[in-house]
Amino acid sequence: MEPDLFTAAAEERQEKDPAASPLAVRMRPRTLDEVVGQQHLLKPGSPLRRLVGEGSGGPAGPSSVILWGPPGTGKTTLAYVVSKATDKRFVELSAITAGVKEVRAVIDGARRATGGFGKETVLFLDEIHRFSKAQQDSLLPAVENRWVTLIAATTENPYFSVISPLLSRSLLLTLEPLTDDDVRGLLKRALTDERGLKNAVTLPEDTEDHLLRIAGGDARRALTALEAAAGAALDQGESEIGLQTLERTVDRAAVTYDRDGDQHYDVASALIKSIRGSDVDAALHYLARMIEAGEDPRFIARRLMISASEDIGLADPNALPIAVAAAQAVAMIGFPEASLTLSHATIALALAPKSNAATTAIGAAMEDVRKGLAGPVPAHLRDGHYKGAAKLGHAQGYVYPHDLPEGIAPQQYAPDALKDREYYTPTRHGTEARYADAVEWTRKHLGRRRS
């Protein structure tokens, strides 16, 4: 028996006893039109619609695709819809348990099916990032010659986890995290649908909001929590899933936090001010509140990058690279592992020496510009690379700093109105003490400060 994604035995059991399957399985869409979210991948003529036989056909067959996205965004669901909607032979492998032997067996079967019965094969390979380079290499001939149409799913960045030859032979489709409205619609469908809870329970708004925070854009997690909470409510003889019932079921207290309201900005502000105040423990508390409330990790990472320049600056030049690296890591891995990266960055920023000198410097410079203190660029600094520039006096008399022993040319750089203006006032905190010495030395050699 082929290792197809949804075997006949499993489907027969579900037909006889639908409740035996988890709610997340029962509520899987049956067509692409029922899929929640990912509308950017489901437009007419898209690769997924061509895989299910929609479109005009012709010599250009459907391409192999790699589905990349966070857990619970619909990668397996899309494969399921393809398996139900197409008359193609559909085979599933998991990279966790399969190897080259299983891949070759599928390819051999696909070639026999194509040659003997004219039936195309779609291979769904879950967790492709777990395949080694050699295992991924074994897919190349089949994909290149279209012996199979590959649908590969991964939660990791395929540019790092999938070999380049396979990427170049496939279309990369990126699945976005589901929005709260997407998950809310899915919950409402599950509550009322005949395949779901059949109106056995209701979901009050406060419970629904907490469930959305728990889900964090993961449809599978949302439906699993809903099913568990509904079971607990019915066991207690209740027809409404109360907030306390949900909390007990998922062992997770509701955090007072509205991502679109005051709490969102209050807690984010408290995080940044705790970092600025070097209270690492308070900063970690507010970070934990944001994570537990389902805050977008990219929002947190952006705030940390801003803090690195606004409140630390040159007192610790490593702060900004740490924050940027954290933001890049968050984009690659997502929650729950991203919480480790955000903690790493938060601790580093909170304990770093502090300086807002870069912040006040650019603020003062911008204020002068707004006041109209700009003035013409000194003639010797203007562009002299075009014909006629010399006749205008542009770039004439410019002294090239690298020609001088100390690498500094004492000439006027700022406009006349600002030639003696000093914006940068460094602290002596951390490594900024070195920059304080440097600015003193350079201003002296520029002739703008007496020794």
N, C-alpha and C positions, 0 to 999 in steps of 0.2 A: 504493500500500500504506500502510495506516495505521501511524503510529509507535507500535505497541503495545509494551509493556514487554518481552515475551519473544516474539520473532517466531517464526513457524513454521519458518523456515529454521534459526534458532539451536537450536530444540528438536529438529529433525530431526538436526542435526549432533551434538547431545549424546546422542541415542539411539543413533546409529551409533558414536560414539567418546566415551563419557562422560569419559575421561581428558583429553580436549582442553579441557574447561572447568576453571577453577580450583576448588580444593577448596571454597572458600567458596560458589561457585555450586552445585556438586553437592550440598552439604549443606543447601541452603535447605529449610526445612520445606515440606511439601506441604499441610498443613492447619493450622488454628489450634491444634489440640491438640498439634502438634509444636513449636510456638514455645517457645523458651527464655526465661524471664523474662517480665516485663510481665503477670503474672497479674492485676493490678488492672484491666487493660484487656480481659481476655478472659472476664469472667464472663458467664453466660447473660443474654441480652437486651442486651448491650453494643453500642455503635454498630458495632464491627468485626464482631461476629457477625451483626448485622442486614444488614451490607453483603454478607456471603456467603450471605444467604438464610435464616439461622436465625431462629427466632422465629415469632410467630403471624401476622405480616403485618398487614393492616388498612390504614386510611386514612393512618396516620402512617408515611411512608416513611423509609428510612435517611437520616440527616443527613450533610452534608459534614463532613469532619474535617480538622484540622490536627495532624499528628504532630510533636511537638517533643521532641528529645532529642539526646544526644551522638552522635558517630559510632559505628557498630558496635553500636547497641542494637536494631536490627531494623526501622527505618522502611521501607526498601526491601523487606525480607523480608515485612512485613505486607502491603505492596502486592502483592507477588508471590502471596501466599496468596490474596488477594482475587481476583486475576486468574485463578487456577487453579480457584477454588471456585465462581465465579459464572458464570451464563450471560449476564451483562450484557456489553455491548460495552466493552472495556477499552482505554484509550488513555493513553500516557505522553508527557509533555513534560518537558524539563529547562530550568529557568530560565536555565541557563548559555548555551544555544544558541537557545532559542525566543524569540519576541517576540509582539507583539499580532497580527500576521498569522497566526501558527500557532495562537494561542488562538482567534481567530475562525473559522478553518477547522475546528477541532475542534468548536466550538459549533454551527456550521452543520451539520456531519455528524451531531451528536447530535440536532438537531431533526429532520433528515430520517429518521434511524433510528427515532426515537420516533413520528413521524407516519406513516411508511410501513410499519414493521415492528413497532411497539410494543416496540422493544428499548431499554432504558435504557442510558445511557453512564456509565461511571466514568472520571474523568480523574485520573491520578496526575501531580502536578506536583512534581518534585524540586527542592530548593534554592529554594523560593519566596521566600526573603529576598533573592535576587539580582534579583528583579523590581522595577522602579521602581513608583512610585505609579500612574502611568498604565497600566502593564502589569497591575497587580493590579486596577485599576478595570475592565478589560475582562472580568474574570471575574464581576463582580457580577450582571449580569442572568441569566447562566446558573445561578449558584448560587441566587439568590433565586427563580427560576421553576422550579428543579429540572430544567432541561434537561440538566444533568450533575450527578452526585454527585462532589464534589471530594475527593480525598485529597491533601493538600499536606504536604510534608515539609520540615523546617527544623532546623538545628543552632543557630540563633540565637533569642534571646528574641522570640517573635512580638509581644509588646506593644510592641516597638521596631521590628520589621522587617516587620510585616504591618499593612495599613491597618485602621482600626477597623471600617468597614462590612463588610469580609470576615470579620473576627474575630467580629462579632456574628451573622453568618449561618452560622457553623460551630461545631462542637464542638472545643475544644482538648483534645487528649489528650497528656499528658506521659509520655514514656518515661524510665524510670529506668536509670542505669548498671547493667549486668549485674553480679551478685555473682561472687565467685570460684567458688562452687559452681555457678552457672549456666554459666560458661565451662568449668569442669571437666567437667560433664556433656556439654557440646557436644564437647569434645575426645575424650572416651571414645567418644561415638557416631561421630565421624569416624574414629577408629582402627579400629573394628570393622564399620561399616556397609558394605554392598555398594556404595553410591554413593561411599564414602570410600576409606580405605586398606586395607580388607579384611584386617585383622590382619597386614599385611605387616611392621609394626614395632611395638615396644612403647615405652612412655613411662615411664621410672623416675620416682619421686616427686620427686627433686631437680630433674630436668629439667622436670617438670610445674609445680613451684612457680615456677621461673624464667620459664617460658612464661606463667604467669598474671600475674606481675609485669610482663612486657613488654606483655601485652594491655591491662592497665589497664581491664578491663571492656568492651573492644571485641572482639566476636565475630569480626569480619572480620579484624582484626589477628592474633588468636590462630590462626585457621585458616590464614592466609597463612604465618605463621611455622612452624606445624606442617608444612605441605606442603613448605616449603623445607628444613626440617631432616630430614624423612623422606626426601626425595630425596637429600640429601647422605649420609645414613646408608646408604641402599641402594646408592649409587654406590661406597661404601667396603666393600661386602659385609657390612654390619652389620645386624642385625635389631633393635637397640635404639638409640634416639636418646639418646646420651650428652650430658651437660651441655656438654662442650667442643664437641661437634658443633653444638649449638644456638647456643652463643656465637659460633662462627665463622660460622655461617649468617646470623645477624641482626646480627653485628658489635656485640655488646653484652654486656659481661661481667656475670656474675651478681654482684649486690650482696648481701652477707650482711646480711639485714634481714628480720625476721619481724614482719609487721604486727600479729600477735596476741601477740607474746612480748616478751622483755626488750629486744631490739634496737629495737623500735618506741619504747619509752619512753626507752631510753638515748640514741638519736640525737635524739629530740625534746627531751630535757633538755639535750643538748649544744648544740643550736641556740639555745635560749632563754638558756642561760648564756653563750654566746658573744656574743649580742646584748647581754646585761646587762654583759658585760665589754668591750664596744665593739670586739671583734675582728671586723671586718666580713668578713675573708677566711675565718676559721674558720666564721663563721655561714653564708657562702655554700657552703662545703664541705658542711656538714651538710644544708643545704637541698637541694643537688644530690643527696646520697645518698638523701634521702627521695623526691625526685621520680623518680630513676632506679629506685628500688625499687617504684614504683607506689603510693606513699602517697596517700591521699585528699586532694586539694588543700584541701577544706573543713576538714579536721583541721588542716592547716598554718596556714590563714588564722585559725582560731579561736585557735591558740596565739599568733599574732602580735598579735591584738587584746588578749589577756590581757597580753602583755608590754608593750604600749603603756601600759597603766594601771599595771601592777605595778612596772615598772622605769624608766619615763620620766615619766609623770604630767605635772605642770605645769611641769617643766623644759623641755618642748617640747609645748605643747597641740596642735600639729598632728599629733603621732604617732598619736593614736587615730583621727582622721579618715582618715589615710592607711591605717591598718590596716583600718578598716571599709570604705573604698572598695575596697581590695584584695580583701576577702572578697566584696563584692558583684560585683566584676568576675570573680572566680573562678567564682562561681555562674552567671554569664551565659555565659562563654566556655569553661570547662573546659580540660583539657590538649589539646594541648601549649602553647598560647599563654599559659595561666595561669602557666606557669613564669616568664614575663617580669614579670607583675604581682607574683608572690611575691618575685622578686629585687628589684624596685623597693622594695617595702615593707621587706624585710629590711635592705637597705642603709640606708634612711632611719632605721630604728629603731636599728640598730647604731651609727650615727654621731651619733645625737641625744644631747644632754646627759641625764644620768641622775638620777633621784630616786625613792626609794621612800616619800616622805613620805605620799602618799595611801594607800599600802598599810598603813603602820604606824598611821596615824591611825584608819582604820576598824577595824583590828585591836584597838587600845586601847579604842575606844568599845564594840565588841562584847564585849570581855572584861569591862568594867564592867557591861554589861547582864546577862551571864551570872552575875555575882556578886550580882545583885539590886539593883544601884545604879541603880534607875530612878526610883521615886518619882512622886508625882502631878504632872501638868502644872500650872504656876502658873495660878491662877484667871484672871488677866487675859489669858492666851493661849488660854483655852478657847473653844470655839464658842459664839457668842452670837446665832446666827441663828434660834433657835427660841423659841417662846413660853415664858416662864417662866425663860429663861436669866438675865435680869437679877436676878430674885429670888434666884437661887443665887449671884450674884456673878460669874458667868462673863462674861468680856470686859470687865469693868468696870475702868476705869483704864488700859486699853491705850493706848499712845502710838503713833500712826501715823507711822512713820519719814519718809514723804514730806512730812509737814507741817513738818519741821525743816530748817533751812538746810543742814546737812551730810548729811542723809539717813540719820542713825543715831540711834536712840532709846536712851538709856542706861537700860534697864530689865532686869529679870532674865528670861532666856529658859530657862535650864536648870532642872531640878528642884533643890530645895534641896540635896540630897546632892551635886550635881555643879556647883553654881553657879560654882565657881572652877576647875573642871577644864579643862585645855587638851590637846586631842588632836593638833592639827595643828602639827607642828614643821617648817617648810619649810627646804629647803636654799637655797643661793644659786647653784645651778647653772642655767645658761641663763635662761629667762624666769621661773623660780621665784623669782629674786631680787626681781622686782616683786611677787610674791605675798607674799614675806617682809616687804617693806615695808608691804604692804596689811594684813596680819594684825596687825602691830605697831601700826599707826595705828588700826585698828578696835577692838582690845582696849583701847587707851588711852582712846578716846572712849566706850567702853561702861563705863568706870570700873573695869575689871578689871586694869589695869596702870598703875602710876605713871609719870609722865613723867620 
